[in-house]
Every structure is written in C-alpha cells, then in structure tokens.
C-alpha cells in the first residue's frame, strides 16, 4: 500500500460556484497548500466520460474524423460520450460506439484505465475500454458526430499524434497505451 505524506496534502476550506450548468461547473476553491498560504483556486468540473477503442484483426482502430470548433481543428478521435446516471462506463462506451459509428463491440472489454486529463485545474474523469471484436449493425444514429468514420492502421498512430492530428487526451492516452503495452508484453497484447 502506498503511503501519502499528509503534511503535503492541500487543505480545502470551502468552495463557491462561479458558473454551473449541465455541461460545466467552474468553482473558486479556498485552498491552503503546505506552505500555509491561502488563496482561491479555479477548478473546472466536467462530466464523467467513457471512451471505446475498437481494434480489428488487421490492427486498425476505429476512429471519427471530425471538426472541433473550440480549438478550430480537424482530427481523429476515438468514440466516446458522457456516462449517464446509473450507467456503467463500459456500457456507455459500447452504447456510444453503436450510436456514433454503427459498430457494436463484441465481448467483455479490457479496461485500459481511468485518467484525469488536466488534474491541476480540471476534474474530468475518463474511463477507456478496449474491444478486439466488433460487428457492423447499422449506420450511425448521431450524424453530427463525424465527417467520416475510418479504420486507421495503428502503425500510423505515433505519426498522427506527432502531427497533432489525433485530438484530445481521450484518444491519445488509450492509443499510446495500446501501442506501449504491445511492446512490453503487458495487458493489452494480443
């Protein structure tokens, strides 16, 4: 068991919402770091997200090619969405795969991990899951999700990340985990 030095834990004295709606909550949190100073720190809270990574027998990954206006950029993403109240994250990821691509994951997924993209200021948990089998069951029901749906060879991933063509940590982390785990013989290998 890992021991955590309590003397390095920041104390939270209170929190006040600055903005709060269905999609995002911004708060000012009254904190005291170990040095004894005290100040308000911005914290952004986003909903829990689940991501589906589908890899086929040709070692290709199913992606969405889409435009993101907030960063004014086109790029590849994995499939994902908000975890609904009472829904397990793996079920969310599987549901989103069908809705966004028309491909249904088959079997039990491998839980790649749970991560926080920017934990210094943003609380936005992401659960990522890997499936190695999927079947085409129809067309996407959410036509605004992607300009195109594409199976890309995993051999292209590192170059696409380097060029900034894979958008967001919700895609980059699972993809790089998958590639790294293949090379180390750990979980995620075939």
ChimeraX commands (.cxc) that place a marker at each C-alpha (Angstrom):
marker #1 position 0.00,0.00,0.00 radius 0.5
marker #1 position 1.29,3.43,-0.93 radius 0.5
marker #1 position 1.70,5.89,1.90 radius 0.5
marker #1 position 0.82,9.51,1.24 radius 0.5
marker #1 position 2.52,12.26,3.27 radius 0.5
marker #1 position -0.38,14.06,4.95 radius 0.5
marker #1 position 1.78,17.13,5.51 radius 0.5
marker #1 position 1.84,17.68,1.71 radius 0.5
marker #1 position -1.95,17.48,1.24 radius 0.5
marker #1 position -3.64,20.78,0.45 radius 0.5
marker #1 position -6.45,21.79,2.80 radius 0.5
marker #1 position -9.78,22.83,1.32 radius 0.5
marker #1 position -11.64,25.43,3.38 radius 0.5
marker #1 position -14.62,25.97,1.09 radius 0.5
marker #1 position -15.86,26.32,-2.44 radius 0.5
marker #1 position -18.15,28.70,-4.30 radius 0.5
marker #1 position -19.64,28.17,-7.71 radius 0.5
marker #1 position -18.86,30.82,-10.30 radius 0.5
marker #1 position -20.76,29.09,-13.11 radius 0.5
marker #1 position -22.81,25.89,-13.00 radius 0.5
marker #1 position -24.85,24.24,-15.74 radius 0.5
marker #1 position -25.42,20.77,-17.19 radius 0.5
marker #1 position -22.10,20.71,-19.09 radius 0.5
marker #1 position -19.56,22.53,-16.94 radius 0.5
marker #1 position -19.10,23.82,-13.41 radius 0.5
marker #1 position -16.49,26.45,-12.57 radius 0.5
marker #1 position -15.70,26.99,-8.90 radius 0.5
marker #1 position -13.34,29.02,-6.81 radius 0.5
marker #1 position -11.96,26.76,-4.11 radius 0.5
marker #1 position -10.47,28.25,-0.93 radius 0.5
marker #1 position -7.24,26.24,-0.54 radius 0.5
marker #1 position -4.23,26.17,1.73 radius 0.5
marker #1 position -1.09,24.48,0.37 radius 0.5
marker #1 position 1.57,23.07,2.74 radius 0.5
marker #1 position 3.40,26.42,2.94 radius 0.5
marker #1 position 0.43,27.87,4.89 radius 0.5
marker #1 position -0.59,30.47,2.31 radius 0.5
marker #1 position -4.26,30.62,1.44 radius 0.5
marker #1 position -5.97,31.63,-1.81 radius 0.5
marker #1 position -8.82,30.81,-4.19 radius 0.5
marker #1 position -8.00,28.38,-6.96 radius 0.5
marker #1 position -10.16,27.88,-10.08 radius 0.5
marker #1 position -11.50,24.36,-10.61 radius 0.5
marker #1 position -13.45,23.23,-13.65 radius 0.5
marker #1 position -15.63,20.12,-13.26 radius 0.5
marker #1 position -16.84,18.17,-16.28 radius 0.5
marker #1 position -18.96,15.04,-16.52 radius 0.5
marker #1 position -17.51,11.54,-16.43 radius 0.5
marker #1 position -16.68,10.32,-19.95 radius 0.5
marker #1 position -16.21,6.79,-21.30 radius 0.5
marker #1 position -14.16,6.04,-24.42 radius 0.5
marker #1 position -14.34,2.99,-26.69 radius 0.5
marker #1 position -11.29,1.78,-28.60 radius 0.5
marker #1 position -12.19,-0.86,-31.17 radius 0.5
marker #1 position -9.28,-2.69,-32.81 radius 0.5
marker #1 position -9.84,-5.19,-35.63 radius 0.5
marker #1 position -7.86,-8.25,-36.79 radius 0.5
marker #1 position -5.83,-6.07,-39.18 radius 0.5
marker #1 position -4.61,-3.99,-36.22 radius 0.5
marker #1 position -6.68,-1.00,-37.26 radius 0.5
marker #1 position -8.53,1.24,-34.83 radius 0.5
marker #1 position -11.99,2.68,-35.45 radius 0.5
marker #1 position -11.90,6.49,-35.40 radius 0.5
marker #1 position -14.06,9.50,-36.01 radius 0.5
marker #1 position -12.64,12.24,-38.24 radius 0.5
marker #1 position -14.27,15.45,-37.09 radius 0.5
marker #1 position -14.04,19.18,-36.61 radius 0.5
marker #1 position -13.78,20.69,-33.12 radius 0.5
marker #1 position -14.74,24.36,-33.12 radius 0.5
marker #1 position -13.31,25.10,-29.63 radius 0.5
marker #1 position -9.79,24.52,-30.97 radius 0.5
marker #1 position -10.64,25.19,-34.64 radius 0.5
marker #1 position -9.13,21.89,-35.73 radius 0.5
marker #1 position -9.90,18.74,-37.71 radius 0.5
marker #1 position -8.59,15.42,-36.43 radius 0.5
marker #1 position -9.11,11.83,-35.41 radius 0.5
marker #1 position -10.82,10.88,-32.16 radius 0.5
marker #1 position -11.90,7.68,-30.51 radius 0.5
marker #1 position -15.56,7.05,-29.81 radius 0.5
marker #1 position -16.94,8.25,-26.51 radius 0.5
marker #1 position -19.50,10.14,-24.54 radius 0.5
marker #1 position -20.94,11.12,-21.20 radius 0.5
marker #1 position -21.68,8.41,-18.65 radius 0.5
marker #1 position -25.40,8.60,-17.91 radius 0.5
marker #1 position -26.68,8.43,-14.32 radius 0.5
marker #1 position -26.75,4.80,-13.21 radius 0.5
marker #1 position -24.88,3.58,-16.29 radius 0.5
marker #1 position -21.60,1.68,-16.06 radius 0.5
marker #1 position -18.80,3.39,-18.03 radius 0.5
marker #1 position -18.17,0.27,-20.16 radius 0.5
marker #1 position -21.85,0.25,-21.14 radius 0.5
marker #1 position -21.57,3.93,-22.07 radius 0.5
marker #1 position -18.56,3.25,-24.28 radius 0.5
marker #1 position -20.33,0.36,-26.04 radius 0.5
marker #1 position -23.54,2.39,-26.49 radius 0.5
marker #1 position -21.61,5.34,-27.92 radius 0.5
marker #1 position -19.81,3.05,-30.38 radius 0.5
marker #1 position -23.13,1.94,-31.86 radius 0.5
marker #1 position -24.64,5.44,-31.85 radius 0.5
marker #1 position -21.61,7.20,-33.34 radius 0.5
marker #1 position -20.34,4.57,-35.79 radius 0.5
marker #1 position -22.88,1.78,-36.29 radius 0.5
marker #1 position -20.29,-0.73,-34.98 radius 0.5
marker #1 position -21.18,-2.79,-31.88 radius 0.5
marker #1 position -18.32,-4.02,-29.69 radius 0.5
marker #1 position -18.39,-7.77,-29.01 radius 0.5
marker #1 position -17.43,-9.40,-25.73 radius 0.5
marker #1 position -16.07,-8.07,-22.49 radius 0.5
marker #1 position -13.83,-5.03,-22.84 radius 0.5
marker #1 position -10.42,-4.55,-21.35 radius 0.5
marker #1 position -10.44,-1.55,-19.03 radius 0.5
marker #1 position -7.39,0.40,-20.20 radius 0.5
marker #1 position -7.62,2.78,-17.29 radius 0.5
marker #1 position -9.16,5.83,-15.70 radius 0.5
marker #1 position -7.38,9.14,-16.05 radius 0.5
marker #1 position -7.75,12.86,-15.45 radius 0.5
marker #1 position -6.55,14.91,-18.46 radius 0.5
marker #1 position -5.51,18.08,-16.54 radius 0.5
marker #1 position -5.77,17.38,-12.79 radius 0.5
marker #1 position -4.21,20.67,-11.69 radius 0.5
marker #1 position -7.33,22.62,-12.56 radius 0.5
marker #1 position -9.87,20.31,-14.23 radius 0.5
marker #1 position -11.81,17.39,-12.70 radius 0.5
marker #1 position -12.88,15.37,-15.76 radius 0.5
marker #1 position -12.61,11.60,-15.23 radius 0.5
marker #1 position -12.24,9.47,-18.36 radius 0.5
marker #1 position -12.58,5.68,-18.48 radius 0.5
marker #1 position -11.13,3.99,-21.57 radius 0.5
marker #1 position -12.04,0.50,-22.80 radius 0.5
marker #1 position -10.58,-1.75,-25.50 radius 0.5
marker #1 position -12.51,-4.27,-27.60 radius 0.5
marker #1 position -10.85,-6.53,-30.16 radius 0.5
marker #1 position -14.05,-7.55,-31.95 radius 0.5
marker #1 position -16.95,-5.56,-33.34 radius 0.5
marker #1 position -19.71,-6.05,-35.84 radius 0.5
marker #1 position -21.36,-3.58,-38.17 radius 0.5
marker #1 position -25.01,-3.33,-37.07 radius 0.5
marker #1 position -26.17,-0.27,-38.97 radius 0.5
marker #1 position -25.49,3.35,-39.65 radius 0.5
marker #1 position -24.66,5.94,-37.01 radius 0.5
marker #1 position -27.72,7.43,-35.33 radius 0.5
marker #1 position -25.86,10.61,-34.41 radius 0.5
marker #1 position -24.88,12.03,-37.79 radius 0.5
marker #1 position -23.26,15.16,-36.35 radius 0.5
marker #1 position -20.51,13.22,-34.57 radius 0.5
marker #1 position -18.14,12.77,-37.51 radius 0.5
marker #1 position -17.40,13.87,-41.05 radius 0.5
marker #1 position -16.24,10.30,-41.62 radius 0.5
marker #1 position -15.74,7.06,-39.74 radius 0.5
marker #1 position -12.44,5.41,-40.52 radius 0.5
marker #1 position -10.41,2.36,-39.54 radius 0.5
marker #1 position -6.81,3.58,-39.36 radius 0.5
marker #1 position -3.74,1.32,-39.02 radius 0.5
marker #1 position -2.24,1.54,-35.53 radius 0.5
marker #1 position 1.14,1.85,-37.27 radius 0.5
marker #1 position 0.09,5.43,-38.18 radius 0.5
marker #1 position -0.81,6.48,-34.62 radius 0.5
marker #1 position 2.55,7.83,-33.43 radius 0.5
marker #1 position 2.97,9.96,-36.55 radius 0.5
marker #1 position -0.61,11.26,-36.30 radius 0.5
marker #1 position -0.06,12.19,-32.64 radius 0.5
marker #1 position 3.22,13.93,-33.53 radius 0.5
marker #1 position 1.48,15.96,-36.23 radius 0.5
marker #1 position -1.38,16.93,-33.90 radius 0.5
marker #1 position -3.96,15.03,-35.96 radius 0.5
marker #1 position -5.29,12.97,-33.07 radius 0.5
marker #1 position -7.39,15.23,-30.91 radius 0.5
marker #1 position -7.59,15.11,-27.15 radius 0.5
marker #1 position -6.22,13.01,-24.35 radius 0.5
marker #1 position -9.31,10.77,-24.56 radius 0.5
marker #1 position -7.88,9.41,-27.81 radius 0.5
marker #1 position -4.15,9.92,-27.35 radius 0.5
marker #1 position -3.82,8.15,-23.99 radius 0.5
marker #1 position -5.67,4.92,-24.94 radius 0.5
marker #1 position -3.93,4.72,-28.32 radius 0.5
marker #1 position -0.43,5.20,-26.91 radius 0.5
marker #1 position -1.22,2.81,-24.05 radius 0.5
marker #1 position -2.25,0.18,-26.60 radius 0.5
marker #1 position 0.97,0.63,-28.57 radius 0.5
marker #1 position 3.18,0.63,-25.47 radius 0.5
marker #1 position 1.50,-2.43,-23.96 radius 0.5
marker #1 position 2.11,-4.44,-27.12 radius 0.5
marker #1 position 5.81,-3.77,-26.84 radius 0.5
marker #1 position 6.10,-4.66,-23.15 radius 0.5
marker #1 position 4.06,-7.85,-23.10 radius 0.5
marker #1 position 1.67,-6.40,-20.52 radius 0.5
marker #1 position -2.09,-6.10,-20.61 radius 0.5
marker #1 position -3.39,-5.04,-23.99 radius 0.5
marker #1 position -1.37,-7.52,-26.05 radius 0.5
marker #1 position -2.86,-9.96,-28.48 radius 0.5
marker link #1:1,2 radius 0.2
marker link #1:2,3 radius 0.2
marker link #1:3,4 radius 0.2
marker link #1:4,5 radius 0.2
marker link #1:5,6 radius 0.2
marker link #1:6,7 radius 0.2
marker link #1:7,8 radius 0.2
marker link #1:8,9 radius 0.2
marker link #1:9,10 radius 0.2
marker link #1:10,11 radius 0.2
marker link #1:11,12 radius 0.2
marker link #1:12,13 radius 0.2
marker link #1:13,14 radius 0.2
marker link #1:14,15 radius 0.2
marker link #1:15,16 radius 0.2
marker link #1:16,17 radius 0.2
marker link #1:17,18 radius 0.2
marker link #1:18,19 radius 0.2
marker link #1:19,20 radius 0.2
marker link #1:20,21 radius 0.2
marker link #1:21,22 radius 0.2
marker link #1:22,23 radius 0.2
marker link #1:23,24 radius 0.2
marker link #1:24,25 radius 0.2
marker link #1:25,26 radius 0.2
marker link #1:26,27 radius 0.2
marker link #1:27,28 radius 0.2
marker link #1:28,29 radius 0.2
marker link #1:29,30 radius 0.2
marker link #1:30,31 radius 0.2
marker link #1:31,32 radius 0.2
marker link #1:32,33 radius 0.2
marker link #1:33,34 radius 0.2
marker link #1:34,35 radius 0.2
marker link #1:35,36 radius 0.2
marker link #1:36,37 radius 0.2
marker link #1:37,38 radius 0.2
marker link #1:38,39 radius 0.2
marker link #1:39,40 radius 0.2
marker link #1:40,41 radius 0.2
marker link #1:41,42 radius 0.2
marker link #1:42,43 radius 0.2
marker link #1:43,44 radius 0.2
marker link #1:44,45 radius 0.2
marker link #1:45,46 radius 0.2
marker link #1:46,47 radius 0.2
marker link #1:47,48 radius 0.2
marker link #1:48,49 radius 0.2
marker link #1:49,50 radius 0.2
marker link #1:50,51 radius 0.2
marker link #1:51,52 radius 0.2
marker link #1:52,53 radius 0.2
marker link #1:53,54 radius 0.2
marker link #1:54,55 radius 0.2
marker link #1:55,56 radius 0.2
marker link #1:56,57 radius 0.2
marker link #1:57,58 radius 0.2
marker link #1:58,59 radius 0.2
marker link #1:59,60 radius 0.2
marker link #1:60,61 radius 0.2
marker link #1:61,62 radius 0.2
marker link #1:62,63 radius 0.2
marker link #1:63,64 radius 0.2
marker link #1:64,65 radius 0.2
marker link #1:65,66 radius 0.2
marker link #1:66,67 radius 0.2
marker link #1:67,68 radius 0.2
marker link #1:68,69 radius 0.2
marker link #1:69,70 radius 0.2
marker link #1:70,71 radius 0.2
marker link #1:71,72 radius 0.2
marker link #1:72,73 radius 0.2
marker link #1:73,74 radius 0.2
marker link #1:74,75 radius 0.2
marker link #1:75,76 radius 0.2
marker link #1:76,77 radius 0.2
marker link #1:77,78 radius 0.2
marker link #1:78,79 radius 0.2
marker link #1:79,80 radius 0.2
marker link #1:80,81 radius 0.2
marker link #1:81,82 radius 0.2
marker link #1:82,83 radius 0.2
marker link #1:83,84 radius 0.2
marker link #1:84,85 radius 0.2
marker link #1:85,86 radius 0.2
marker link #1:86,87 radius 0.2
marker link #1:87,88 radius 0.2
marker link #1:88,89 radius 0.2
marker link #1:89,90 radius 0.2
marker link #1:90,91 radius 0.2
marker link #1:91,92 radius 0.2
marker link #1:92,93 radius 0.2
marker link #1:93,94 radius 0.2
marker link #1:94,95 radius 0.2
marker link #1:95,96 radius 0.2
marker link #1:96,97 radius 0.2
marker link #1:97,98 radius 0.2
marker link #1:98,99 radius 0.2
marker link #1:99,100 radius 0.2
marker link #1:100,101 radius 0.2
marker link #1:101,102 radius 0.2
marker link #1:102,103 radius 0.2
marker link #1:103,104 radius 0.2
marker link #1:104,105 radius 0.2
marker link #1:105,106 radius 0.2
marker link #1:106,107 radius 0.2
marker link #1:107,108 radius 0.2
marker link #1:108,109 radius 0.2
marker link #1:109,110 radius 0.2
marker link #1:110,111 radius 0.2
marker link #1:111,112 radius 0.2
marker link #1:112,113 radius 0.2
marker link #1:113,114 radius 0.2
marker link #1:114,115 radius 0.2
marker link #1:115,116 radius 0.2
marker link #1:116,117 radius 0.2
marker link #1:117,118 radius 0.2
marker link #1:118,119 radius 0.2
marker link #1:119,120 radius 0.2
marker link #1:120,121 radius 0.2
marker link #1:121,122 radius 0.2
marker link #1:122,123 radius 0.2
marker link #1:123,124 radius 0.2
marker link #1:124,125 radius 0.2
marker link #1:125,126 radius 0.2
marker link #1:126,127 radius 0.2
marker link #1:127,128 radius 0.2
marker link #1:128,129 radius 0.2
marker link #1:129,130 radius 0.2
marker link #1:130,131 radius 0.2
marker link #1:131,132 radius 0.2
marker link #1:132,133 radius 0.2
marker link #1:133,134 radius 0.2
marker link #1:134,135 radius 0.2
marker link #1:135,136 radius 0.2
marker link #1:136,137 radius 0.2
marker link #1:137,138 radius 0.2
marker link #1:138,139 radius 0.2
marker link #1:139,140 radius 0.2
marker link #1:140,141 radius 0.2
marker link #1:141,142 radius 0.2
marker link #1:142,143 radius 0.2
marker link #1:143,144 radius 0.2
marker link #1:144,145 radius 0.2
marker link #1:145,146 radius 0.2
marker link #1:146,147 radius 0.2
marker link #1:147,148 radius 0.2
marker link #1:148,149 radius 0.2
marker link #1:149,150 radius 0.2
marker link #1:150,151 radius 0.2
marker link #1:151,152 radius 0.2
marker link #1:152,153 radius 0.2
marker link #1:153,154 radius 0.2
marker link #1:154,155 radius 0.2
marker link #1:155,156 radius 0.2
marker link #1:156,157 radius 0.2
marker link #1:157,158 radius 0.2
marker link #1:158,159 radius 0.2
marker link #1:159,160 radius 0.2
marker link #1:160,161 radius 0.2
marker link #1:161,162 radius 0.2
marker link #1:162,163 radius 0.2
marker link #1:163,164 radius 0.2
marker link #1:164,165 radius 0.2
marker link #1:165,166 radius 0.2
marker link #1:166,167 radius 0.2
marker link #1:167,168 radius 0.2
marker link #1:168,169 radius 0.2
marker link #1:169,170 radius 0.2
marker link #1:170,171 radius 0.2
marker link #1:171,172 radius 0.2
marker link #1:172,173 radius 0.2
marker link #1:173,174 radius 0.2
marker link #1:174,175 radius 0.2
marker link #1:175,176 radius 0.2
marker link #1:176,177 radius 0.2
marker link #1:177,178 radius 0.2
marker link #1:178,179 radius 0.2
marker link #1:179,180 radius 0.2
marker link #1:180,181 radius 0.2
marker link #1:181,182 radius 0.2
marker link #1:182,183 radius 0.2
marker link #1:183,184 radius 0.2
marker link #1:184,185 radius 0.2
marker link #1:185,186 radius 0.2
marker link #1:186,187 radius 0.2
marker link #1:187,188 radius 0.2
marker link #1:188,189 radius 0.2
marker link #1:189,190 radius 0.2
view
